[in-house]
Each structure stands twice: as structure tokens, then as C-alpha cells.
Amino acid sequence: MTETFKGFVAALLAFAFFSTHDAVIKSLGGTYPVFQIIFFSMLFAFVPVSMIILADKAIDNFQPHHPWLVLFRSVLAIVSMSCGFYAFTVLPLAEVYALLFAMPLIVTVLSVPLLGETVRAQRWAAVVIGLIGVLIVLRPGMTELSLGHISGLTAACSSALSSILTRKLGGEERSAVLILYPMILSMLAMSTTLPFVYKPVALEDLGLMATIGFLSVIAQLFIIGAYRAAPAAFVAPLQYSQILWATFFGALFFSETPDFYVALGSFVIISSGLFVVWRESRENVSKRTPVLKTANPRFDTGPQPK
């Protein structure tokens, strides 16, 4: 088995785990507040993540070199997670993914002022076409723009800005810092809401919240393995496989069938995103390849392994 094929399999498994993670969120969203789901899922994820990080003898401390940027990135992660979780609880899975898949296009736009990227006409055209795809999904004037749609777009925008911050920090911050701080701050922020939103949790539902946390950790480990084994240009496009899982889980568990506009808009957005990834993978086109180094719309854990 070649290294590239191993990376291919690892990436597909990672995005399958992420999609399962999102389906479980949706299944709990009708019963429990989003903030409560986030708190318990982060609490269960924190245990294995902290054990993995503490087992790394190369890490001597967790003090950030750029504390304010790390704090800002952590706040963005909380916003992205909260909005993403909420969108999954109120919208069809495929529709949420269509909105989240606008993230690479937003990253491309933000990379110009924040990273000094030079984006030429072809990538700008892909961005414009992708945003038209977003409008096809939203259908302004034909359907009511709900809080779920706004949340999905907010999750994509905050994730894009978080990714840009990660690229701007480069290798100056250790991955352990970029992973632990958002998790800890997420738990602290969500814990302040529990006195106001808490609902008693059934034991089986607590197990599902633990499943969300463990799936996110396992998926990230597979993503890291994929980037170690295969080129980023090969791994990054595989995140769009999640739309297939969303369609499958939506039909199987939630009686969801993507309508024509969601399917068409998704096709336009994904095609634009794939073109951006292809352009970035070419030599002398992108200096920092911000889109290629973004593994997942809501789980950017820091610099990808070389």
C-alpha cells in the first residue's frame, strides 16, 4: 500500500467520522440546548486530547508566543463551533454542508489583505461563482432566511478567519497550544451558560455526547495521518466527500432529501472550491496555500505536519 493511498483512506475515514459526528449533533439538537451539547462533547474530547499531548515529551510548556492572537483564534473557534452546531440542529445536513463549503472561498478572499496573497483573475472568478452557488442554496426572496442559515454562514466565516490566523502564525505556535486553548476556553464559556439552559441528560444521550467528543478526536488524528502520508493537494478536496455522507445520513435518519436548489448550489460551491485547491497546488501561484492547509471547516487544529 503506497503512502498516498494510505493518506487517501485516512482522509476519507476522517471525513466520515466528522459527518457521523455532525449527524449525532443533529439527533441531540431537538432535545438539548446547543451550548450544553458543546460543553459535554468538549469535556469528553479534552480527556484523550490532553493525554495525547502530555505524552509528547517534546512539549515542555504551553505558553503561547502570541497570546492575544491565540485568544482571538480561540474566540473564533467558539463562535464557529456554536454556530455550526446550531445550524446542524435546525437545517438539513446537506444544506449546512453547502454553506460550510463556502469556507475555502472566504479564505481565498481574506488571504489577500491578511496574508499578502496574490489572487489572480481565475481564482477571483472561482470565488464569485462559488458565492453565486451560496445564493442558489439560500434562494433569497424565494425562501425565508432563517437563523440557521445565518449561523451556517457565520460558522464558515469565523472558521475561515481562524484558518487565516493559523497560517499567519505559521510555525511560531505549537499545535498543542492551538488545540488546547480553544478547547479549554470553549468549556469555560459553555459552562457559564449551563445554569440557564441545562436540561437533565439521559444516560444514553450522555453516551452520544461522549461519542461526539471522541469522534472529533479520532477524525483529527486521521486527518493528521492523511497529511503526513499524502500531499495536501490530494487530501484537501476529499473534505467534499462529506456531502455524500450528509445525503446518506439525512435520508436514513432524518427523512431529508436535498432539493434541486441545494443540489445545484452544492455542485457550484464544490466545483469552485476544487478549482481553488487545484490553483493553489500549482507552483508560483500561491505563497502560503491557505486553502490547501485547511483540513476541515470547523476543526482547524493548527499547522499541518510536513
Helices and strands as residue ranges (DSSP letters): H 3-29, H 34-54, H 67-90, H 93-100, H 103-115, H 121-138, H 147-169, H 175-197, H 203-229, H 232-235, G 236-241, H 242-253, H 260-281
